[in-house]
């Protein structure tokens, strides 16, 4: 069993709760960018936003360091009882929608060359990664306000099947060859996307169909969670088309596509090459902290609502973000999610960095690695 880091400090947690407001960087950076481009007509600002997201966050991480402090049981109860953390999750959602609408409006009304619009779309994809962090956390809650907050946020980029697939599919099969959302060693992010995007969608349809069937309902019933989220997407996107004109349609489709790929990049790095072992009875061992890549860099962790403490999240899926813990002896990413997502876009560089870390973690034992079939052939290990 992986050991928990044992350091804790009550005063630190009182200060730390305000640091999670860093998630508001997600909507405020594109909001400011859209305002600046609208005022100046200078689309270069969209490129500056990308530099800040992919490299500026990593620089801040490097300056302010890591957070390895865990709450004790008493501190955990205090953190769970605070309304601040839930208020933050629900309160940031309107700002994300405003940033999306503002960027769409600016790109459709300001005369910009295609490459600046492309930068804006990539920037929206990066912003949707922040939306995902909020929606992901809400989607693990059980109360109806939280569950609807999850749907309203993830509907922003039409990822309507996510919560069904993630909670009932990914968390069950994570770090196994059967999971389309767990990347395999030797598989580039582009190869992974071809497997992950249709695989997770198909699994979500199957899981929701089975749930509705158990209730004696058809797939097209209004209680279908996927269709409920899709309805939010159609309403909100429809309002933007009504407000901004028909040219908003291709822009919104492209923005959603960028959001999909940003989530693919996040999924790619979270479990890359890690493998749960099969037991004698044919079932996989329980998911443990060592089956997820972890990162304790402070600023990127605050921005992502501690999603980078992914080891504890998958080992204890019901733990709320403010009480996720650091573990010793788990696979560690060399940087936070934004920089690692950028790194994944360059497969040779990704492989040079991550394959070595993966092999070191499993002591060069390929039996403990989730290998892509093509790469396994090159190793003669099928």
NUKOL-269523 format. One record per residue: x, y, z of N, C-alpha, C in turn. Coordinates in steps of 0.001 Angstrom, whole numbers, plus 500000, padded with zeros to 6 digits. Each point is the difference from the previous one (the first is absolute). Example, Ala and Ser with C-alpha at 12.3 -4.5 7.8 and 13.67 -1.06 7.14 Angstrom:
! residues 2
     n.x     n.y     n.z    ca.x    ca.y    ca.z     c.x     c.y     c.z
  513190  494310  507800  499110  501190  500000  500900  501200  500000
  499650  501050  499280  500820  501190  500060  499230  501090  500730
END
This chain:
! residues 382
     n.x     n.y     n.z    ca.x    ca.y    ca.z     c.x     c.y     c.z
  500853  498805  500000  499147  501195  500000  500889  501246  500000
  499642  500995  499198  500782  501222  499909  499845  500829  501260
  501104  500529  500495  499979  500766  501245  499498  501413  499757
  499217  500502  500951  499556  501383  499976  501079  500901  500567
  500141  501181  499402  500802  501023  500649  499256  500439  501260
  500702  500208  501096  499320  500197  501290  500023  501441  500498
  500719  500880  499318  500096  501382  500461  498641  500691  499900
  499671  500820  501014  498764  500771  499935  500178  501289  500792
  499131  500978  499711  500115  501313  500605  498652  500701  499862
  499292  500208  501122  498643  500546  499967  499959  501405  499416
  500968  500842  500356  500017  501362  499484  500180  500002  498491
  500763  499047  499503  500227  499913  498559  498683  499769  499257
  499130  499149  500504  498752  499697  499306  499047  501183  500011
  500052  500816  501049  499166  501195  500038  500430  500980  498911
  501305  500129  499783  500501  500864  498922  499761  499366  498635
  500205  498708  499936  499978  499302  498719  498639  500079  499313
  498921  500074  500765  498684  499968  499364  499822  501163  499033
  500629  501134  500295  499884  501149  499100  500862  499831  498752
  500994  499151  500073  500848  499765  498835  499239  499269  498898
  498923  499278  500362  499203  499326  498972  499269  500993  499099
  499961  501263  500423  499443  501032  499121  500825  500133  498727
  501167  499361  499962  500812  499975  498778  499231  499376  498848
  498974  499185  500298  499195  499456  498904  499303  501101  499215
  499786  501166  500630  499379  501118  499299  500918  500573  498922
  501273  499667  500036  500884  500371  498893  499460  499416  498700
  499383  498815  500107  499443  499329  498824  499070  500873  499193
  498965  500613  500607  499137  500897  499220  500520  501428  499871
  500701  500517  501031  500386  501408  499956  501093  500284  498971
  500899  499042  499766  501040  500216  498989  499389  500145  498601
  499122  499098  499545  499368  500218  498695  499041  501188  499975
  499357  500326  501141  499151  501189  500033  500822  501259  499747
  501134  500106  500693  500870  501169  499779  500538  500001  498579
  500370  498827  499510  500540  499904  498648  498968  500450  498968
  498764  499535  500147  498942  500388  499072  499768  501511  500041
  499992  500558  501212  499821  501456  500132  501124  500754  499313
  501242  499550  500185  501149  500688  499422  499981  499925  498476
  499668  498825  499470  499932  499858  498540  498878  500871  499441
  498881  500060  500690  498883  500833  499544  500374  501482  500003
  500767  500430  501003  500385  501404  500106  501082  500376  499000
  500934  499080  499734  501172  500342  499195  499994  499387  498601
  499223  498947  499813  500029  499290  498724  501242  499166  499807
  500787  499838  501056  501274  499278  499923  499818  498560  500465
  499927  499080  499046  499779  498600  500328  501198  499310  500608
  501154  500680  500027  501182  499396  500627  499758  499682  501478
  499049  500704  500589  499703  499770  501415  499513  498579  500236
  499331  499419  499015  499576  498604  500142  501212  499066  500133
  501064  500317  499284  501217  499189  500098  500668  500188  501359
  499932  501216  500519  500543  500252  501337  499265  499166  501041
  498693  499863  499840  499212  499183  500928  500497  498550  499996
  500331  499479  498826  500492  498627  499913  501354  499859  500687
  500862  500993  499827  501314  499965  500644  499848  499990  501517
  499079  500815  500502  499769  500048  501446  499496  498654  500504
  499056  499394  499272  499414  498747  500462  501019  498858  499977
  500676  499814  498889  500861  498827  499863  501367  500168  500655
  500503  501242  500056  501347  500202  500524  500042  500896  501232
  499134  501008  500065  499989  500890  501154  499640  499281  501284
  499014  499102  499929  499604  499224  501180  501160  499145  500495
  500730  499383  499049  501152  499175  500371  501090  500831  500666
  500174  501233  499545  501003  500879  500601  499615  500362  501430
  498721  500297  500213  499539  500302  501361  500183  498780  500897
  499688  498812  499474  500224  498759  500753  501458  499879  500431
  500887  500305  499073  501428  499878  500282  500421  500961  501103
  499388  501175  500032  500373  501024  500976  499456  499687  501388
  498727  499584  500080  499377  499846  501332  500067  498578  500543
  500417  499030  499180  500305  498677  500527  498822  499054  500126
  500135  499026  500900  499053  498896  500129  499269  500037  501343
  498865  499329  500023  499186  499879  501210  499898  498524  500360
  500620  499597  501099  499952  498601  500438  499265  499845  501334
  499297  501048  500412  499338  499982  501310  498631  499345  499885
  499725  499060  500888  498713  499308  500044  499227  500382  501259
  498664  500050  499902  499202  500253  501206  499903  498750  500867
  499953  500203  501315  499701  498860  500874  498484  499815  500056
  499526  499023  500753  498567  499670  500000  499151  501159  500505
  500481  500719  501019  499243  501136  500532  499924  501125  498978
  501127  500268  499340  500018  501041  498976  499121  499625  498813
  499973  498736  499669  499135  499545  498907  498540  500327  500282
  499546  499747  501216  498607  500276  500349  499699  501494  499899
  500962  500820  500414  499820  501452  499896  499912  500431  498544
  500862  499450  499169  500011  500346  498577  498713  499555  499316
  499522  498818  500333  498776  499496  499368  498767  500785  500419
  500012  500562  501199  498832  500720  500497  499927  501444  499493
  501084  500500  499426  500019  501381  499515  499201  500127  498705
  499147  501026  499918  499206  500234  498801  500802  500683  498903
  501171  500484  500335  500812  500763  499050  500297  499192  498745
  500348  498742  500177  500495  499191  498880  498898  499699  498988
  498792  499733  500470  498889  499781  499081  499562  501301  499338
  500044  501098  500758  499629  501300  499440  500941  500386  498870
  501278  499694  500160  500967  500297  498947  499657  499229  498725
  499677  498717  500153  499701  499166  498835  498820  500546  499206
  498922  500344  500704  498807  500490  499322  500158  501449  499543
  500757  500781  500769  500130  501421  499696  500830  500309  498777
  500923  499123  499638  500875  500287  498866  499342  499669  498667
  498956  499182  500000  499397  499541  498744  499484  501154  499128
  499254  500984  500544  499534  501098  499134  501141  500770  499345
  501129  500123  500673  501134  500715  499419  500599  499231  498826
  500009  498684  500087  500463  499196  498862  499074  500186  498795
  498692  499975  500244  499072  500215  498897  500163  501405  499414
  500224  500994  500842  500198  501368  499517  501264  500101  499148
  501074  499343  500429  501248  500024  499237  499818  499328  498643
  499250  498906  499975  499716  499296  498749  499214  500902  499055
  498956  500629  500517  499175  500872  499171  500790  501209  499512
  500808  500594  500879  500777  501184  499622  501015  499672  498909
  500691  498879  500136  500989  499613  498989  499321  499712  498670
  498852  499339  500041  499247  499720  498776  499585  501304  499322
  499476  500919  500770  499555  501288  499449  501151  500756  499348
  501134  500061  500679  501143  500745  499474  500517  499377  498703
  500090  498692  499971  500512  499330  498803  499063  500161  498804
  498708  500206  500266  499036  500148  498918  499783  501450  499578
  500437  500955  500803  499735  501412  499690  501256  500801  499672
  501148  499579  500515  501254  500704  499711  500650  499352  498785
  500511  500820  499099  500632  499494  498779  501381  499426  500343
  500058  498687  500138  501230  499327  500393  500401  498981  498943
  501306  499836  499756  500440  498928  499096  499739  498632  500626
  499981  498973  499164  499613  498663  500445  500897  499481  501118
  501306  500362  499953  500910  499440  500997  499774  500585  501389
  499504  501224  500073  499648  500538  501319  498718  499347  500520
  499067  499719  499103  498787  499285  500415  500355  498590  500456
  500965  499382  499307  500460  498665  500424  500576  500055  501403
  500774  501053  500301  500561  500150  501346  498890  500168  501027
  498956  500750  499627  498865  500180  500908  499315  498670  500286
  499846  499169  498969  499365  498697  500179  500840  499090  500886
  501321  500021  499792  500875  499204  500868  499903  500509  501435
  499922  501322  500141  499857  500588  501331  498698  499587  500676
  498922  499934  499212  498741  499517  500567  500139  498548  500437
  500715  499203  499201  500245  498614  500402  500718  499933  501334
  501000  500875  500178  500721  500051  501273  499072  500432  501129
  499131  500967  499723  499043  500421  501020  499050  498865  500359
  499595  499228  499007  499103  498872  500265  500652  498968  500912
  501336  499955  500000  500679  499118  500953  499693  500435  501427
  499912  501318  500221  499599  500508  501315  498551  499690  500306
  499136  500135  498988  498590  499629  500160  499896  498536  500406
  500792  499170  499334  499985  498572  500290  500350  499722  501460
  500985  500715  500541  500389  499777  501394  498832  500262  500941
  499234  501051  499708  498832  500326  500816  498914  498940  499827
  499695  499678  498753  498929  499048  499712  500338  498607  500511
  501260  499625  499866  500443  498695  500490  499760  499873  501496
  500337  501042  500749  499798  499973  501452  498511  499936  500337
  499200  500814  499324  498566  500010  500258  499360  498668  499629
  500515  499366  498966  499424  498749  499526  500186  498841  500954
  500916  500143  500955  500189  498955  501009  499130  500237  501234
  499235  501087  500000  499111  500276  501124  498633  499356  499763
  499169  499966  501049  498713  499317  499910  498797  500928  500066
  500136  501209  500543  498854  500901  500123  499622  500551  498620
  498712  500299  499812  499558  500433  498672  500593  501343  499576
  500222  500998  500894  500633  501226  499513  501404  499751  499443
  500740  499120  500662  501349  499697  499538  499967  499223  498682
  499096  499036  499898  499912  499206  498776  499572  500863  498814
  499073  500930  500238  499589  500888  498913  501089  501028  499686
  500756  500405  501011  501158  500850  499725  501000  499296  499098
  500173  498701  500233  500886  499200  499157  499505  499984  498558
  498696  499843  499811  499440  499941  498645  500076  501359  499303
  499659  501061  500725  499996  501337  499398  501413  500426  499590
  500989  499587  500753  501378  500374  499662  500552  499152  498858
  499841  498686  500057  500571  499148  498950  499249  500186  498682
  498749  500490  500063  499226  500273  498783  500614  501118  499179
  500885  500783  500604  500618  501122  499312  500663  499563  498702
  500666  498855  500033  500645  499522  498774  499450  498634  499578
  498728  499772  500364  499227  498864  499487  500611  498645  500316
  500694  499896  501142  500570  498715  500400  498972  499281  500871
  498837  499760  499397  498801  499654  500759  500056  498625  500646
  500821  499123  499484  500057  498627  500514  501037  499816  501102
  500721  501045  500350  501181  499848  500846  499697  499358  501349
  499043  500520  500745  499815  499542  501378  499544  498546  500073
  499177  499583  499056  499593  498596  499955  501225  499122  499781
  500769  500344  498992  501166  499188  499640  501063  500045  501082
  500236  501172  500540  501090  500165  500959  499725  499267  501302
  498819  500223  500571  499692  499428  501314  499763  498498  499947
  499308  499540  498967  499598  498595  499956  500825  499157  499039
  500861  500652  499228  500848  499272  499070  501471  500135  500332
  500504  501219  499904  501425  500255  500218  500440  499601  501398
  499239  500369  501029  500402  499687  501367  499970  498501  500281
  499239  499261  499244  499940  498547  500171  501166  499314  499290
  500338  500464  498802  500969  499301  499151  501338  500731  499877
  500205  501053  500775  501204  500820  499860  501279  499170  500079
  500981  500399  499208  501320  499351  499972  499911  498512  499666
  499118  499691  499071  499924  498650  499446  499934  500128  498482
  500370  498959  499269  499910  500066  498537  498574  500188  499492
  498997  499648  500822  498605  500123  499600  499489  501440  500058
  500748  500899  500614  499526  501375  500189  500450  500891  498842
  499065  500505  499186  500407  500897  498911  500530  501339  500486
  499778  500338  501278  500454  501277  500549  501319  499885  500759
  500668  498852  499904  501322  499825  500613  501023  499790  498884
  500968  500910  499908  500978  499941  498913  501018  498893  500232
  500462  499431  498906  500965  498912  500053  501390  500507  499623
  501017  499395  500565  501378  500355  499661  500240  499725  498518
  500637  500946  499334  500275  499869  498581  498924  500576  499114
  498921  500485  500607  498861  500560  499288  500084  501523  500070
  500022  500667  498848  500023  501458  500008  498625  500535  500373
  499920  501279  500345  498714  500587  500359  499050  499980  498811
  500557  500047  498780  499157  499973  498803  499418  498605  499793
  500817  498977  500195  499490  498624  499930  499004  499737  501120
  500292  500526  501170  499102  499837  501142  498645  500629  499722
  499976  501176  499380  498737  500693  499742  499085  499185  499093
  500581  499292  499044  499205  499186  499079  499336  498838  500740
  500621  499528  501049  499449  498914  500817  499102  500536  501112
  500414  501099  500617  499299  500503  501180  498668  500654  499672
  499971  500903  499034  498779  500769  499740  498816  499115  499609
  500119  499135  498998  498847  499130  499702  499764  498941  501065
  501084  499515  500628  499860  498947  501007  499235  500451  501222
  500304  501210  500484  499300  500503  501189  498551  500357  499676
  499765  500525  498796  498626  500338  499606  499145  498736  499914
  500538  498973  499373  499268  498740  499872  499713  499398  501371
  501000  500050  500898  499807  499432  501329  498939  500775  500785
  499982  501316  499849  498991  500806  500704  498597  499666  499517
  499828  499850  498689  498693  499646  499448  499540  498654  500555
  500918  499045  500038  499664  498663  500515  499612  500060  501469
  500797  500696  500806  499742  500065  501430  498681  500697  500312
  499715  501098  499308  498761  500725  500268  498788  499223  499488
  500156  499316  498882  498910  499166  499488  499661  498901  500992
  501028  499384  500574  499776  498937  500984  499315  500539  501248
  500417  501195  500452  499377  500593  501199  498518  500273  499754
  499694  500581  498857  498606  500319  499684  499169  498734  499811
  500618  498990  499420  499289  498737  499801  499612  499375  501336
  500897  500105  500991  499691  499466  501329  498822  500734  500636
  499799  501258  499584  498875  500791  500505  498744  499807  499158
  500113  499175  498967  498864  499782  499112  499764  501148  499041
  501066  500770  499691  499887  501175  499140  500812  499813  498725
  499596  500700  498944  500729  499977  498749  501143  501003  499994
  500895  499878  499040  501177  500869  499944  499618  501469  499848
  498919  500296  499281  499639  501381  499701  499120  500621  501083
  499897  499343  501140  499222  500562  501102  500703  501241  500558
  499193  500916  500540  500584  501255  500487  500925  499813  501200
  499938  498851  500658  500896  499736  501122  501396  499584  499549
  500226  499890  498717  501322  499676  499465  500957  501156  500312
  501027  499732  500802  500930  501053  500415  500759  500593  498819
  500307  499190  499012  500712  500510  498823  499128  500987  499243
  498728  499653  499821  499082  500876  499284  499705  501274  500787
  499967  499918  501323  499795  501207  500809  501139  501003  499766
  501234  499488  500013  501147  500876  499767  499996  500535  498573
  499622  499143  499044  499928  500432  498605  498963  501104  499824
  498914  499932  500758  498974  501046  499924  500560  501341  500462
  500818  499977  501055  500638  501244  500462  500913  500559  498907
  500765  499122  499353  500872  500435  498911  499196  500649  498889
  498919  499361  499575  499187  500529  498901  499387  501350  500366
  499538  500139  501237  499385  501262  500424  501039  501118  500032
  501119  499757  500671  501005  501058  500163  500687  500338  498675
  500354  498997  499222  500619  500263  498704  498982  500638  499050
  498739  499567  500115  498956  500607  499183  499848  501480  500289
  500109  500375  501262  499928  501422  500368  501153  500789  499397
  501191  499387  499961  501137  500699  499404  499841  500145  498489
  499447  498990  499348  499726  500103  498564  498958  501079  499738
  498970  500036  500837  498975  501043  499865  500592  501392  500192
  500909  500139  500959  500572  501309  500314  501082  500422  499006
  500811  499049  499533  501182  500347  499210  499878  499649  498519
  498956  499278  499618  499813  499671  498601  500423  498582  499661
  499643  499578  498781  500250  498620  499575  501485  499653  499918
  500854  501008  499831  501436  499723  499945  500526  499478  501332
  499187  500122  501037  500413  499451  501295  500020  498475  499971
  499213  499388  499110  499891  498533  500000  501346  499331  499737
  500710  500310  498892  501300  499342  499805  501009  500343  501087
  499918  501214  500540  500923  500377  501065  499746  499165  501247
  498739  499817  500367  499670  499212  501185  500396  498535  499820
  499805  499479  498803  500396  498613  499730  501509  499845  500155
  500751  500960  499457  501463  499944  500111  500449  500144  501446
  499327  500872  500760  500352  500185  501413  499760  498711  500787
  498883  499342  499732  499705  498736  500688  501040  498941  499643
  500405  499961  498736  501024  499038  499583  501303  500237  500753
  500357  501269  500197  501202  500311  500760  499838  499579  501454
  498810  500171  500557  499743  499548  501366  500138  498500  500138
  499473  499270  499026  500132  498552  500015  501466  499589  500029
  500796  500645  499147  501401  499584  499908  500787  500393  501243
  499659  501120  500613  500663  500372  501253  499746  498952  501078
  498774  499499  500072  499713  498957  500979  500713  498707  499660
  500139  499723  498719  500762  498829  499576  501443  500109  500468
  500584  501193  499889  501373  500195  500462  500108  499777  501507
  499008  500472  500751  500010  499799  501453  499890  498518  500338
  499062  499297  499346  499860  498562  500235  501279  499256  499634
  500646  500458  498954  501210  499341  499509  501090  499962  501063
  500188  501098  500691  501127  500075  500934  499674  499422  501381
  498725  499841  500319  499636  499638  501375  500315  498552  500364
  500027  499102  499009  500232  498579  500304  500966  499354  499004
  500764  500810  499310  500847  499513  498907  500839  498788  500416
  499726  498868  499357  500815  498798  500169  499811  499241  501295
  499219  500505  500929  499841  499338  501302  498984  498862  499896
  500250  498918  500719  499212  498784  499815  499647  499343  501328
  498711  499742  500180  499556  499156  501114  500161  498536  499599
  500405  499187  500953  500252  498592  499720  498721  499174  500161
  499902  498944  499184  498877  499069  500136  500290  498986  501092
  498974  499711  500806  500125  498995  501045  499665  498618  499430
  500186  498991  500811  499763  498622  499550  498556  499766  499566
  499066  500761  500567  498585  499829  499654  499601  500746  498726
  501002  500623  499342  499740  500693  498741  499586  501450  500156
  499806  500462  501241  499635  501394  500250  501261  500814  500269
  499907  501290  499731  501147  500866  500235  500104  500378  501474
  501210  500218  500443  500217  500482  501358  499329  501357  500187
  499741  500346  501245  499384  501284  500313  500905  501141  499543
  499379  501074  499518  500777  501169  499594  500653  500625  501228
  501302  500203  499921  500768  500591  501088  500678  501289  499524
  500556  500784  500923  500641  501254  499592  501078  499839  498935
  500668  498858  499960  501078  499799  499032  499496  499806  498569
  498695  499998  499811  499447  499803  498663  499624  501310  499315
  500425  501123  500565  499750  501309  499396  501246  500864  500159
  500261  500838  498997  501099  500960  500090  499586  501168  500877
  500908  500461  500814  499723  501006  501013  500872  501236  499760
  499565  501139  500546  500816  501216  499949  499577  500919  501136
  500981  500545  500713  499732  500867  501145  500401  501449  499769
  500242  500393  498762  500338  501393  499730  498846  500902  500426
  500318  501029  500759  498958  500758  500690  499017  500695  499071
  500487  500889  499144  499078  500865  499262  499118  499209  499045
  500601  499083  499243  499187  499202  499083  499027  499116  500766
  500364  499592  501209  499077  499222  500815  498816  500848  500474
  500270  501240  500367  498903  500880  500398  499073  500260  498815
  500583  500228  498835  499192  500263  498803  499111  498818  499649
  500521  498797  500177  499264  498793  499607  499205  499395  501152
  499894  500730  501113  499255  499507  501173  500536  498651  500464
  501323  499918  500038  500738  498833  500479  499733  498735  499176
  499554  500177  498762  499841  498832  499129  501339  499298  499784
  501091  500757  500154  501331  499417  499815  500384  499056  501143
  499268  500044  501101  500155  498956  501021  499119  498816  499586
  500295  499546  498803  499141  499015  499346  500092  498627  500658
  501119  499734  500648  500169  498712  500663  498943  499791  501078
  499802  501003  500843  499005  499885  501068  498594  500028  499431
  499792  500784  498932  498668  500086  499403  499512  498638  499518
  500864  499255  499317  499551  498707  499474  499981  498917  501074
  500880  500102  500953  499979  499011  501083  498821  500238  500942
  499534  501256  500077  498889  500361  500900  499118  501018  499273
  499166  499507  499107  499301  500867  499044  499004  500958  500647
  499549  499713  501211  499006  500872  500630  500630  501136  500809
  501311  500036  500102  500661  501073  500753  499865  501318  499247
  499581  501039  500705  499844  501306  499371  501364  500644  499766
  500050  500929  499057  501285  500509  499532  500841  500641  501097
  499347  500629  500993  500749  500703  501029  500677  499065  500998
  499660  498704  499982  500618  499056  500938  500797  498902  499275
  500239  500172  498715  500843  499036  499298  501414  500057  500557
  500644  498833  500087  501270  499894  500715  501170  499677  499077
  501161  500363  500471  501255  499641  499346  500442  498621  500473
  500528  499216  499088  500541  498685  500343  501480  499953  499661
  500718  499248  500805  501384  499692  499677  500027  498767  499111
  501062  499853  499237  500231  498816  499180  498887  499754  498991
  499564  501075  499333  499073  499879  498880  500674  500612  498777
  499563  499649  498797  500613  500599  498799  499739  501496  499948
  501049  500776  499785  499895  501455  500044  500302  500606  498629
  499130  500903  499577  500239  500762  498780  501103  501028  500253
  500800  500317  498980  501062  500987  500199  499503  501437  500020
  498753  500238  499577  499430  501354  499978  498488  499887  500118
  499340  501146  500160  498547  500023  500112  499315  499699  498679
  498686  499865  500072  499227  499595  498825  500197  500898  498774
  499959  501341  500116  500108  500809  498777  501255  499708  499191
  501162  499977  500642  501236  499740  499266  500047  498564  499492
  499510  499046  500783  500006  498608  499566  499038  499788  498826
  498905  500726  499970  499090  499912  498857  500676  500508  498739
  500741  501087  500121  500753  500503  498847  501057  498980  499569
  500672  499405  500968  501041  499014  499705  499424  498811  499234
  498779  499621  500308  499390  498846  499333  499802  500236  498509
  499957  501259  499586  499819  500314  498581  501234  499668  499171
  501124  499758  500665  501260  499686  499316  500416  498600  500434
  499488  498954  499338  500197  498623  500479  501443  499595  500288
  500987  500332  499156  501369  499592  500354  500486  500607  501309
  499627  501261  500246  500403  500656  501237  499261  499385  501187
  498711  499737  499828  499225  499334  501056  500614  498653  500356
  500308  499207  498987  500550  498667  500245  501353  500086  500704
  500804  500986  499617  501316  500152  500611  499894  500312  501487
  498979  500765  500373  499822  500391  501395  499251  498928  500795
  498861  499550  499465  499083  499184  500792  500316  498503  499981
  500502  499493  498886  500301  498562  499971  501084  499648  501011
  500976  500873  500129  501065  499769  500978  499444  500013  501417
  499115  500953  500294  499387  500066  501338  499148  498763  500280
  499265  499579  499003  499149  498831  500163  500830  498748  500275
  501053  499805  499220  500854  498820  500184  500690  500024  501359
  500421  501173  500426  500635  500110  501318  499016  499645  501109
  498740  500414  499832  499014  499749  501046  499696  498514  500147
  499978  499263  498889  499673  498564  500060  501250  499130  499994
  501151  500649  500225  501271  499259  500038  500246  499200  498717
  499669  500622  498862  500223  499410  498669  499259  498676  499797
  498941  499781  500744  499215  498774  499865  498799  500288  499091
  500091  499562  498750  498953  500294  499025  498679  499309  500333
  500021  499005  500861  498751  499352  500409  499112  500955  500797
  500579  501067  500501  499250  500982  500773  499709  501262  499188
  500071  499877  498671  499753  501144  499123  498850  499680  499047
  499116  500956  499836  498917  499913  499021  500579  500395  498646
  500387  499016  499193  500694  500228  498736  499017  500074  498839
  500281  500872  499047  499226  499971  498767  500381  498740  499237
  499045  499349  499328  500317  498779  499260  501127  500190  498996
  500016  501144  499304  501044  500239  499005  501368  500089  500656
  500067  500674  501137  501279  500125  500689  500412  498671  500620
  499031  499228  500456  500305  498691  500573  500655  499093  498959
  499562  500124  498757  500588  499182  498939  501477  500327  499819
  500329  501289  500101  501404  500374  499834  500867  499467  501125
  499372  499709  501137  500733  499457  501139  499941  498470  500047
  499265  499422  499026  499801  498541  499980  499401  499501  501302
  499010  500754  500514  499423  499662  501299  498494  499797  499923
  499499  499696  498846  498563  499722  499926  499707  498633  500587
END
